[in-house]
Amino acid sequence: MKDGTEKTIKAGDSYTIPPGHEAWVEGDEPFVGIEVMSADTYAKA
């Protein structure tokens, strides 16, 4: 994050990534994520 906060996400984890992030995949394994929009955001679309 812009403030220097770091988080490691592993297989099977559920997570929220707010605006202002920078992300990368470590290692050689492919990353597959499923993006789900929150109800608050969806309702405004």
C-alpha positions as CSV (number, residue, x, y, z in Angstrom):
1,M,0.0,0.0,0.0
2,K,1.0,3.6,-0.3
3,D,1.6,3.7,3.5
4,G,4.1,0.7,3.3
5,T,1.6,-1.9,4.5
6,E,2.2,-5.4,3.0
7,K,0.1,-8.5,3.0
8,T,0.7,-12.0,1.7
9,I,-2.3,-13.8,0.2
10,K,-2.1,-17.6,-0.1
11,A,-4.3,-20.1,-2.0
12,G,-7.7,-20.3,-0.5
13,D,-7.6,-16.9,1.2
14,S,-10.4,-14.4,0.9
15,Y,-9.2,-10.8,0.7
16,T,-10.1,-7.2,0.0
17,I,-7.6,-4.9,-1.7
18,P,-8.5,-1.2,-1.5
19,P,-7.5,1.5,-3.9
20,G,-3.8,2.6,-3.8
21,H,-2.3,-0.9,-3.9
22,E,0.5,-2.4,-5.9
23,A,0.4,-6.2,-6.4
24,W,2.7,-8.9,-7.8
25,V,2.9,-12.7,-7.9
26,E,5.9,-14.3,-6.2
27,G,7.3,-17.6,-7.6
28,D,6.6,-19.5,-10.8
29,E,3.0,-20.7,-10.1
30,P,0.3,-19.0,-12.1
31,F,-2.2,-16.9,-10.2
32,V,-5.9,-17.2,-10.8
33,G,-8.3,-14.8,-8.9
34,I,-12.0,-14.3,-9.0
35,E,-13.0,-10.7,-8.6
36,V,-16.3,-10.1,-6.9
37,M,-17.8,-6.6,-6.7
38,S,-19.3,-5.6,-3.3
39,A,-23.0,-5.0,-3.1
40,D,-22.3,-1.3,-2.3
41,T,-20.3,-0.8,-5.5
42,Y,-22.7,-2.9,-7.6
43,A,-25.7,-0.9,-6.5
44,K,-24.1,2.3,-7.7
45,A,-23.2,0.9,-11.2
